[in-house]
Each structure stands twice: as structure tokens, then as C-alpha cells.
Amino acid sequence: MASVFRSLGRLSARGVPTNTILAVTLVLVGLFALTFLPPVAVVGLLLVLLAVAAVVSAVELVQAYEKRTLTVFGEYRKLLEPGFNLVPPFVSQTYSFDMRTQTLNVPRQEAITEDNSPVVADAVVYIKVVDPKKAFLEVEDYQNAVSYLAQTTLRAVLGSMELDETLSRRTEINSRIHNQLDEPTDEWGVRVESVEVREVKPSADVENAMEQQSSAERRRRAMILEAQGERRSAVESAEGQKQSSIIRAQGEKQAQILEAQGDAISTVLRAKSAQSMGERAIIDKGMETLTKIGQGESTTFVLPQELTSLVGRYGKALTGSDVQENAGLDSKAFDEETRELLGLDDIDDIADGLETEDGDRPDVENLDAFDREVEQ
């Protein structure tokens, strides 16, 4: 007897309807009562068992995440909401529908793209039952129906796209499959919440060709970058040489300017010195020349006119003769032609326009003081 009840428990665990289990239980209990009990006790026991079976068959407990459809004598009656529900005993049958989001795996599908490249793809479909009545009456098994429809739709979508598009436009593939599943599944009381293509894989030969293409593209980009780097280096080098040449030319120009300014200042100083010494410098130079002539062995001398004038001026002092007294040996100014030839009248203007190396102009006042010292 214990083994019989264990068998009934196994049937219940496998999902056998409660009404069937109750009927089998009543039959077994009736056979046991007829075998070992008197007829009155058997009738009473059967009535008790029948009442218990009626109560158990009339009570339906629906879970919070599901709904159940009720049929009485095979006729659809209503939906049973979550909680405690009473149904006609022995003649009722319920079918459970999970109202939560369900996941359906779409197995790998082989397809040929628009450019005749074989690919293999699989996906995941997320669905939810929104109308259990339609899911019960309009389709035999809504999960299998959605799965088969998703498989054919996936192949159709991949076949309408080129290989590069199937590999790069994953979001577009998901959207197109979703849109094509919406209309038929609405008639089944099922809503497709989302579709996700997990992998799109081309054939091995196509993968090898794509790897070679990608490698060639990377080499091309590397060569372009290297050429751009060499070009930039050459431009920078030329720019540096240009700047170096400009700086060197500016330095040479500045050096020439400073050298010219130094020569001009030297010329001005010599001219000012010559202006300050005047005729006295010529007389002194002539005396030195006369001394050198006197020390020579020659007995014939050619005296320039300047020395003759010199002797005339110094005659009274040298010989004591009655030579007309001269005004002295003060410096005499150059004549107009000589001053114009030497540019003595423009010395001050030239000095004002020059600058020394440290940016200062020549001190003309000091030059005038130097002139006065030389004249004295």
C-alpha cells in the first residue's frame, strides 16, 4: 500500500493533473476498503473520500507571478487571478501562464548574405505574456512558436544584408528582427521586449581574407604615418635652417653696421684732431723732416715752400737778424677748399648721427675740449 502512495506522489511531482490523481486515489482506496472492511464502513469511507476530493478539486491556489486559464467541460470560462480561487470540482481544468519576462535562446542559424558570403548567427529573444487568453486559445505553444519565428526572421534579415553590414550593424539587425516579430506575436498575446544577436561569424575562408585585408590596411596606415612624420621632420629642419640663416644674416648685418660706425667715429676723431692742430701740426712735421735731412750725407737740399716760410717765421729767433716780427706760431685755420675737401664743417652733424657700440653718441664737447688743449 505504501508503494502505491509513493507512486501517486511521483505522478504529482511530474505535473499530472490533480483530478487524475484524486480519481486514482479513490479507486485504490475503494478496492482496499472492499477487501478488508464491511460494506457499511466502505460506503462511509467512500463518502468521506469523495468529500475531501471535491474540496481539493474545487480549490485553486495561483502564484503571484502567474495567471491561469479555467476550462469547464473543455469550455473556456475565465482567467484565475493570483491567490485563492474556487472552481467547479472534478470537471475543471486550469493552465498556468508565467507573466514574467522569459528568455528564449535562438539556436545557431546559417545564412547567405546578399553578397553570397556564408555566416552563422545566434540570438536571444526576451518575451512576456500580456494576454493569457490569446496565448491559450490562439497558439498551441507560444514559446516554440516565437522561437521558430525568430529563427526564420534572423535568417531572412541576414540574407538581405551584405557581409560588412552584418558584422558592423548589430543594432540594425536587432531592430529589424524585433519589428518583424511584433505583429504575429501580438496575435498570440505575447510581446517581444527585445532581441539581441549574440554573434555573427563568417566562414573560415572569409575570416582569413578579412584578417589579411585588415593587416594590409594597418600596414598602409603605418606607411602613411611614417611618411607624414618624415615630411614634418623635413619641414621642421628646413624651418630651423631658415631661422638660423636669418639670425646669422642679422648678426653679420649688425657687425657690419657696428664696424662702419666705428670707422666713421674714428674718421671723425681724426678729422677733429687734424682740425684742432691746423698749420702747427704741419710746421712740427716739417721741422722733423728738416732734422732728418740735416742728418743725411747729402750736401744738396731741396726745401719746400712750407719750410721757407717756416725759416722766415723763426728767423729772428734763430739768427738774431732784423726779420719782421710775426704774430707767432698759432694754428691757422684751413682754407675753404681744404675744409670742404676734408668735410670738417660736417663733422658735428656726422657725430650727432652716429652711435657707439653701447648705444651712446660721440662726445662732441669732449672733442672740442681736446681741440683747445691741442691748440695750447
PyMOL commands that set and color helices and strands:
alter all, ss='L'
color gray80, all
select helices_A, chain A and resi 2-13+18-36+39-58+132-137+142-159+163-168+170-187+204-294+305-319+336-342+344-352+364-375
alter helices_A, ss='H'
color red, helices_A
select strands_A, chain A and resi 59-62+66-72+75-80+83-86+92-98+102-112+118-129+190-202
alter strands_A, ss='S'
color yellow, strands_A
deselect
rebuild
show_as cartoon
